[in-house]
Amino acid sequence: MGQCQSLDRILLIIVGFGVVFKLLIDLGHKIEDGLVELDEKLAMAIRSVVEKIPGLGESEPINPIQMAIGQLIANMSQQTQQPQMKVIQRDEKGLFTSEDS
């Protein structure tokens, strides 16, 4: 009779683990389905907001005069010379020395 009770308990524990495992699998599927649905709804909401923004995607072509002025400014900035760096020596005390000495 003692062995029968312990086998019943072991069988009950195994069945309990099986039920919990099945519930976890079902819960995982429900969460996955919910995430897919949330992803679809979020994509539709983003698309709706983007479509309502005025002027998005409807830009004018670049004006050739503005493009030429932009290139001229870029060329001018490349032609400017950078100032030459000068190293000033220090004496034994760590103070800067004058160019005269």
C-alpha positions as protocol buffer text, in pm:
chain_id: "A"
residue {
  index: 1
  type: MET
  ca { x: 0 y: 0 z: 0 }
}
residue {
  index: 2
  type: GLY
  ca { x: 295 y: 237 z: 70 }
}
residue {
  index: 3
  type: GLN
  ca { x: 443 y: 181 z: -275 }
}
residue {
  index: 4
  type: CYS
  ca { x: 110 y: 248 z: -440 }
}
residue {
  index: 5
  type: GLN
  ca { x: 76 y: 586 z: -267 }
}
residue {
  index: 6
  type: SER
  ca { x: 428 y: 692 z: -364 }
}
residue {
  index: 7
  type: LEU
  ca { x: 366 y: 589 z: -727 }
}
residue {
  index: 8
  type: ASP
  ca { x: 40 y: 786 z: -721 }
}
residue {
  index: 9
  type: ARG
  ca { x: 226 y: 1092 z: -590 }
}
residue {
  index: 10
  type: ILE
  ca { x: 498 y: 1059 z: -855 }
}
residue {
  index: 11
  type: LEU
  ca { x: 235 y: 1016 z: -1126 }
}
residue {
  index: 12
  type: LEU
  ca { x: 45 y: 1319 z: -991 }
}
residue {
  index: 13
  type: ILE
  ca { x: 366 y: 1529 z: -995 }
}
residue {
  index: 14
  type: ILE
  ca { x: 444 y: 1421 z: -1352 }
}
residue {
  index: 15
  type: VAL
  ca { x: 89 y: 1505 z: -1464 }
}
residue {
  index: 16
  type: GLY
  ca { x: 115 y: 1840 z: -1282 }
}
residue {
  index: 17
  type: PHE
  ca { x: 441 y: 1921 z: -1464 }
}
residue {
  index: 18
  type: GLY
  ca { x: 277 y: 1821 z: -1792 }
}
residue {
  index: 19
  type: VAL
  ca { x: -19 y: 2051 z: -1730 }
}
residue {
  index: 20
  type: VAL
  ca { x: 208 y: 2342 z: -1630 }
}
residue {
  index: 21
  type: PHE
  ca { x: 426 y: 2281 z: -1937 }
}
residue {
  index: 22
  type: LYS
  ca { x: 119 y: 2281 z: -2165 }
}
residue {
  index: 23
  type: LEU
  ca { x: -8 y: 2603 z: -2004 }
}
residue {
  index: 24
  type: LEU
  ca { x: 331 y: 2770 z: -2053 }
}
residue {
  index: 25
  type: ILE
  ca { x: 337 y: 2667 z: -2420 }
}
residue {
  index: 26
  type: ASP
  ca { x: -16 y: 2805 z: -2470 }
}
residue {
  index: 27
  type: LEU
  ca { x: 80 y: 3127 z: -2291 }
}
residue {
  index: 28
  type: GLY
  ca { x: 386 y: 3161 z: -2515 }
}
residue {
  index: 29
  type: HIS
  ca { x: 169 y: 3124 z: -2826 }
}
residue {
  index: 30
  type: LYS
  ca { x: -79 y: 3384 z: -2695 }
}
residue {
  index: 31
  type: ILE
  ca { x: 205 y: 3629 z: -2625 }
}
residue {
  index: 32
  type: GLU
  ca { x: 353 y: 3570 z: -2970 }
}
residue {
  index: 33
  type: ASP
  ca { x: 14 y: 3628 z: -3137 }
}
residue {
  index: 34
  type: GLY
  ca { x: -34 y: 3944 z: -2931 }
}
residue {
  index: 35
  type: LEU
  ca { x: 306 y: 4077 z: -3032 }
}
residue {
  index: 36
  type: VAL
  ca { x: 233 y: 4015 z: -3401 }
}
residue {
  index: 37
  type: GLU
  ca { x: -100 y: 4196 z: -3367 }
}
residue {
  index: 38
  type: LEU
  ca { x: 67 y: 4483 z: -3178 }
}
residue {
  index: 39
  type: ASP
  ca { x: 335 y: 4508 z: -3448 }
}
residue {
  index: 40
  type: GLU
  ca { x: 70 y: 4530 z: -3721 }
}
residue {
  index: 41
  type: LYS
  ca { x: -130 y: 4795 z: -3534 }
}
residue {
  index: 42
  type: LEU
  ca { x: 184 y: 4997 z: -3461 }
}
residue {
  index: 43
  type: ALA
  ca { x: 287 y: 4985 z: -3827 }
}
residue {
  index: 44
  type: MET
  ca { x: -59 y: 5106 z: -3934 }
}
residue {
  index: 45
  type: ALA
  ca { x: -47 y: 5390 z: -3678 }
}
residue {
  index: 46
  type: ILE
  ca { x: 298 y: 5502 z: -3796 }
}
residue {
  index: 47
  type: ARG
  ca { x: 188 y: 5489 z: -4160 }
}
residue {
  index: 48
  type: SER
  ca { x: -121 y: 5696 z: -4074 }
}
residue {
  index: 49
  type: VAL
  ca { x: 85 y: 5961 z: -3895 }
}
residue {
  index: 50
  type: VAL
  ca { x: 342 y: 5981 z: -4176 }
}
residue {
  index: 51
  type: GLU
  ca { x: 69 y: 6018 z: -4438 }
}
residue {
  index: 52
  type: LYS
  ca { x: -84 y: 6309 z: -4245 }
}
residue {
  index: 53
  type: ILE
  ca { x: 243 y: 6507 z: -4227 }
}
residue {
  index: 54
  type: PRO
  ca { x: 211 y: 6782 z: -4488 }
}
residue {
  index: 55
  type: GLY
  ca { x: 483 y: 6809 z: -4750 }
}
residue {
  index: 56
  type: LEU
  ca { x: 660 y: 6487 z: -4662 }
}
residue {
  index: 57
  type: GLY
  ca { x: 780 y: 6325 z: -4982 }
}
residue {
  index: 58
  type: GLU
  ca { x: 651 y: 6614 z: -5192 }
}
residue {
  index: 59
  type: SER
  ca { x: 967 y: 6825 z: -5202 }
}
residue {
  index: 60
  type: GLU
  ca { x: 1058 y: 7054 z: -5488 }
}
residue {
  index: 61
  type: PRO
  ca { x: 1360 y: 6977 z: -5706 }
}
residue {
  index: 62
  type: ILE
  ca { x: 1679 y: 7160 z: -5612 }
}
residue {
  index: 63
  type: ASN
  ca { x: 1716 y: 7501 z: -5771 }
}
residue {
  index: 64
  type: PRO
  ca { x: 2028 y: 7502 z: -5997 }
}
residue {
  index: 65
  type: ILE
  ca { x: 2125 y: 7850 z: -5878 }
}
residue {
  index: 66
  type: GLN
  ca { x: 2106 y: 7743 z: -5515 }
}
residue {
  index: 67
  type: MET
  ca { x: 2316 y: 7436 z: -5598 }
}
residue {
  index: 68
  type: ALA
  ca { x: 2580 y: 7654 z: -5768 }
}
residue {
  index: 69
  type: ILE
  ca { x: 2593 y: 7891 z: -5469 }
}
residue {
  index: 70
  type: GLY
  ca { x: 2631 y: 7594 z: -5236 }
}
residue {
  index: 71
  type: GLN
  ca { x: 2921 y: 7457 z: -5439 }
}
residue {
  index: 72
  type: LEU
  ca { x: 3083 y: 7802 z: -5445 }
}
residue {
  index: 73
  type: ILE
  ca { x: 3062 y: 7828 z: -5066 }
}
residue {
  index: 74
  type: ALA
  ca { x: 3205 y: 7476 z: -5027 }
}
residue {
  index: 75
  type: ASN
  ca { x: 3495 y: 7560 z: -5259 }
}
residue {
  index: 76
  type: MET
  ca { x: 3566 y: 7884 z: -5072 }
}
residue {
  index: 77
  type: SER
  ca { x: 3579 y: 7704 z: -4739 }
}
residue {
  index: 78
  type: GLN
  ca { x: 3828 y: 7452 z: -4878 }
}
residue {
  index: 79
  type: GLN
  ca { x: 4056 y: 7725 z: -5015 }
}
residue {
  index: 80
  type: THR
  ca { x: 4099 y: 7908 z: -4683 }
}
residue {
  index: 81
  type: GLN
  ca { x: 4432 y: 7833 z: -4520 }
}
residue {
  index: 82
  type: GLN
  ca { x: 4453 y: 7697 z: -4172 }
}
residue {
  index: 83
  type: PRO
  ca { x: 4672 y: 7902 z: -3935 }
}
residue {
  index: 84
  type: GLN
  ca { x: 5014 y: 7752 z: -3872 }
}
residue {
  index: 85
  type: MET
  ca { x: 5060 y: 7606 z: -3528 }
}
residue {
  index: 86
  type: LYS
  ca { x: 5364 y: 7720 z: -3334 }
}
residue {
  index: 87
  type: VAL
  ca { x: 5531 y: 7530 z: -3051 }
}
residue {
  index: 88
  type: ILE
  ca { x: 5644 y: 7749 z: -2762 }
}
residue {
  index: 89
  type: GLN
  ca { x: 5926 y: 7602 z: -2557 }
}
residue {
  index: 90
  type: ARG
  ca { x: 5926 y: 7585 z: -2177 }
}
residue {
  index: 91
  type: ASP
  ca { x: 6215 y: 7635 z: -1938 }
}
residue {
  index: 92
  type: GLU
  ca { x: 6322 y: 7412 z: -1647 }
}
residue {
  index: 93
  type: LYS
  ca { x: 6051 y: 7555 z: -1422 }
}
residue {
  index: 94
  type: GLY
  ca { x: 5780 y: 7476 z: -1676 }
}
residue {
  index: 95
  type: LEU
  ca { x: 5725 y: 7840 z: -1772 }
}
residue {
  index: 96
  type: PHE
  ca { x: 5691 y: 7946 z: -2131 }
}
residue {
  index: 97
  type: THR
  ca { x: 6000 y: 8112 z: -2277 }
}
residue {
  index: 98
  type: SER
  ca { x: 5991 y: 8424 z: -2491 }
}
residue {
  index: 99
  type: GLU
  ca { x: 6102 y: 8416 z: -2852 }
}
residue {
  index: 100
  type: ASP
  ca { x: 6371 y: 8679 z: -2778 }
}
residue {
  index: 101
  type: SER
  ca { x: 6588 y: 8451 z: -2561 }
}
